[in-house]
Amino acid sequence: MDAFTAGLLQRIKATESDLTRARETGDDFLVEVEQGELDDLHRLAAEHGVEVAATHA
């Protein structure tokens, strides 16, 4: 796995964790921010042919 792929997958994992935490604390604004970031990361992954495992987000 190259550095780009590893970094992207790590960012996705971190963002998923942040999104879960935002949902658990009821921070609706942060949920929107993290979901937007996660959507962007998934789009970037798709554009570069990086497969991402199914998420819970």
C-alpha positions as CSV (number, residue, x, y, z in Angstrom):
1,M,0.0,0.0,0.0
2,D,1.4,3.4,-0.9
3,A,1.6,6.4,1.4
4,F,-1.4,8.2,-0.3
5,T,-3.7,5.2,0.2
6,A,-2.5,4.5,3.8
7,G,-3.0,8.2,4.7
8,L,-6.4,8.4,3.1
9,L,-7.6,5.3,4.8
10,Q,-6.3,6.6,8.2
11,R,-8.1,9.9,7.7
12,I,-11.3,8.1,6.9
13,K,-10.9,6.0,10.0
14,A,-10.2,9.1,12.2
15,T,-13.2,11.0,10.7
16,E,-15.5,8.0,11.3
17,S,-14.4,8.0,14.9
18,D,-15.0,11.8,15.2
19,L,-18.4,11.4,13.6
20,T,-19.4,8.7,16.0
21,R,-18.2,10.8,19.0
22,A,-20.2,13.8,17.7
23,R,-23.3,11.7,17.3
24,E,-22.9,10.3,20.8
25,T,-22.6,13.8,22.3
26,G,-25.5,15.2,20.4
27,D,-23.4,17.9,18.6
28,D,-25.5,18.3,15.5
29,F,-23.2,20.9,14.0
30,L,-20.1,18.8,14.4
31,V,-22.1,15.8,13.0
32,E,-22.7,17.8,9.8
33,V,-19.1,18.9,9.6
34,E,-17.7,15.4,10.1
35,Q,-20.2,13.9,7.7
36,G,-19.2,16.4,5.0
37,E,-15.5,15.6,5.6
38,L,-16.3,11.8,5.4
39,D,-18.2,12.3,2.2
40,D,-15.3,14.2,0.6
41,L,-12.8,11.6,1.7
42,H,-15.0,8.8,0.2
43,R,-15.3,10.8,-3.0
44,L,-11.5,11.2,-3.1
45,A,-11.0,7.5,-2.5
46,A,-13.3,6.6,-5.3
47,E,-11.6,9.1,-7.7
48,H,-8.3,7.4,-7.0
49,G,-9.5,3.8,-7.0
50,V,-9.0,3.3,-3.3
51,E,-11.4,0.7,-1.9
52,V,-12.9,1.6,1.4
53,A,-14.6,-1.0,3.6
54,A,-18.2,-0.4,4.4
55,T,-18.6,2.1,7.2
56,H,-21.1,2.6,10.0
57,A,-21.5,6.3,9.2
